[in-house]
Amino acid sequence: MLVEIPLWEKLLPVVFIHFNSTAAIAKIRNRYYNDKRQQIRQRHSTIREFLSNGAIKVDFVCTDENLADLMTKGLTREKFQNTSSRMGLMPIAH
């Protein structure tokens, strides 16, 4: 009975990775990794495999549009408020 049940692989949604560094995108898209660190070479080949089979997509986002800056950098008040509102966060009451 189990042989008659069709099995399909569950399709995973594509993961979009947004970078604000064209150098990082170029390194990911480069077929060859030319550094001596083995663990980074292994990760690079894994990312290249995910790119080639369509599991991930790499895209450029300019710094002014990068929502992750709120979590990783010190921002001006205006940029902080703009980014947090675009993320859907509530404004801070004074």
VENBELHU-V712121 format. One record per residue. N is the residue number from 1. RES is the residue in one letter. OMEGA is omega in degrees with one decimal (999 if undefined). Layout:
# VENBELHU-V712121
{{N,RES,OMEGA} {N,RES,OMEGA}}
This chain:
# VENBELHU-V712121
{{1,M,-179.8} {2,L,179.5} {3,V,-177.4} {4,E,-180.0} {5,I,179.2} {6,P,178.9} {7,L,175.8} {8,W,173.6} {9,E,178.5} {10,K,179.1} {11,L,178.2} {12,L,176.9} {13,P,179.2} {14,V,177.5} {15,V,178.2} {16,F,177.1} {17,I,-177.8} {18,H,178.4} {19,F,170.5} {20,N,179.1} {21,S,178.0} {22,T,177.7} {23,A,178.5} {24,A,178.0} {25,I,179.1} {26,A,178.8} {27,K,179.6} {28,I,-177.5} {29,R,179.3} {30,N,-177.1} {31,R,-174.2} {32,Y,175.0} {33,Y,-171.2} {34,N,175.9} {35,D,-175.5} {36,K,-177.3} {37,R,-175.0} {38,Q,-176.5} {39,Q,177.7} {40,I,177.0} {41,R,178.5} {42,Q,178.1} {43,R,178.7} {44,H,179.5} {45,S,176.7} {46,T,178.2} {47,I,178.3} {48,R,177.9} {49,E,177.7} {50,F,177.1} {51,L,-176.0} {52,S,179.4} {53,N,173.8} {54,G,-179.9} {55,A,176.6} {56,I,173.8} {57,K,-179.8} {58,V,-176.6} {59,D,177.8} {60,F,173.3} {61,V,-178.4} {62,C,-174.4} {63,T,-179.0} {64,D,-178.5} {65,E,-174.5} {66,N,-178.7} {67,L,-178.7} {68,A,179.0} {69,D,179.0} {70,L,-176.8} {71,M,-171.0} {72,T,-174.1} {73,K,169.8} {74,G,-175.3} {75,L,172.0} {76,T,-178.8} {77,R,-178.5} {78,E,179.8} {79,K,177.8} {80,F,-178.6} {81,Q,179.5} {82,N,-178.2} {83,T,-179.0} {84,S,177.1} {85,S,176.4} {86,R,176.4} {87,M,-179.6} {88,G,-180.0} {89,L,-178.5} {90,M,177.0} {91,P,-179.9} {92,I,178.1} {93,A,179.6} {94,H,999}}
